């Protein structure tokens, strides 16, 4: 664990060895509700772990009644989690958001299908051009915005950002983030 990194609400973070894995844990008196500060604290711990080696981040809010229950859960999933760690080693998640021109509100089924075609074309264009710098991706549409979660090797972040800018200057890039979308 990176020295000086505190967990949620300042709780100490320890690494528990279980089922051939190292799991960062904190003991908390009660289940905590997600707040902006707590999510930032969770992110800070995950990023510190990411800088110090492989990490498959748990989503915020994973709670176990005790160490025995956590060990039991890990024992059953150890092979799967070890494979996941191997596939994520040295990688981060980069997010790309691209506005897809909607045109007018679809007046017909044809207009709706043409809009969907523009969405697919934008996604295919981005993915085809990022294929050499992205190991994997997840795609989603929210309104008139195409989102890609891209698994990128840490050493290729600058190359990834340059490639996205070259493809489409309107694309918004954020990250690096823990590779949560790929766990």
N, C-alpha and C positions, 0 to 999 in steps of 0.2 A: 504494500500500500504506500502511496506517496506520503511522505512526512507532512504533517500539518493539515491534512485534509480531514475535515469533520463531516459527519453524516447529517441526517435530517435532525433539525432542532439542536445541532451541536453534538449529537451523540457520537461517541467514539466508534470508529470503523475498525473491525477486525477481519482477518481472513481466516475462514474456517476450512480446514482440509477435510474433504468428504468425497468418497467414491472417485478418487483420483482427480478431483477438481479443487480449485480454490474458490471459495465463495465469500464475497465481501458482505458482512452482516453488521447490523447494529441492534442492540437491545433497546426497545422502547417500552415505556410503561403501558401504553395503550395504542390502539390503531390510530394512525394520524390521517387527517383529511388532507387532500391535495390543495395546496395554496401555491401561489406564484413562487414564494420564497422556498418552499419545500421542494418544488419541482426543480428549481435552480440548484438547490443543494444536492439533490439526487443526480442531476446532470453533471455537476462538478466532480462528484465521486466517480461516476462512470467514466468521465473523460480522463481523470487521473489514472484509473485502472487501464484505460485504453492506451495511454502513453507508456505504460509500464509492461505491456504485453497483451496477449489475447484476452478479449472479454466478450462474453455474450450477455448483454444487459437484460436484467429482469425489468419488467415494467414497474413503474412506481406503484406502491401499494401491495406488493407481494408480502404476505404476512403468514408466519407459521407460529403455532402456539409455543413451540420450543425447539431446541436443537435436535432432539430425537426425530421429530416430525420432518424437519428440514432434511436431515440425513436420509430418512426413508424416501422422501420425494426424489432426492438426488440419486440415490442408489438405483431406483427404477428407471431413471432417465439418463444415467451417466453416459452410456454409449452414444446416444443421440446428441447430448450436449457436447461431448468431446469432438464429435464430427463437426458440429456447428462451430466450435471454437477454431478448428482447423480451417474451415471454409471462410471464416471471418478474420483470420490472423492478418494483421497489418492493414486492415481496411477500416474505412469510416463510411458513414452515410452522408451523401450530399443530396440536397433537395433542389429540384428545379421546378419552377412554376412559370407557366407560359399562358398568356391570354389567347384564347382562340376566338377570332372574330365571329360573333353570333349572327350578325346581320339583323334583320328585323325578326320580331317574334314569329315563329313558324305559323303560317296561315294555312298550311296543308301538310299532309303526310309527306309529300315530296320535299317541302321546305325543311321539315324536321330531319328527314334522311340526308339531305344535302349538308345540314349542319353537322350531323354525326359523321359524315364522310370527311368534313374539314377537320374534326377532332382526330379521327383516325390517321389522316394524312399528317397532321402536325406531330402526333406521337411517333409514327413510323419514321418521319424525317429526323426527329431528334435522336431516336434510338439508333437508326442506321448510321448517323454521323458520330455518335458517341460510343459505338460498339467496341472500338479498340481501346478505350480508356475506362470502360465500365465493366466490372465483372458480372453484375446482375442488376436488375431493376424491378421496381413495382410501379404500377401506373394507376392513377385515379383521376376522375373528372369531378370537379366541384363547380357547378354553374358553368360559366364560360372560361374556366381555368383548367388547364391540363397540369397535373402534378406527376413528377417522377421522383421516386426515391431511388438513388443510384448508389450501389456499392462500389466504392473507389479505393484503390490502394493509396495509403497515406502519401507515398512518394510521388503520386500522380495528381494531387489536388490542383496544383497550379496549371498543369496541362489540361485537366478537366475544365476548370473555369475558363481558360483561354478558348478551348474548343466550343463551349457553350456560347460564349460571346461571339465567336466567329460564325456560329450557326444562326443565332438569333439574338440581336442586341436587346430585345424586349424581355428576354427570359430573366427571371429573378433567381439567383442562386443563393442558398444558405447552407451553412455547415462549416466545418465538419461537425457531425453529430455521431453519437454512438449508433452502431448499425442495428437499431431496434426493429426496423421494418423487415429484417432478414432473419430474425430469431424465431 
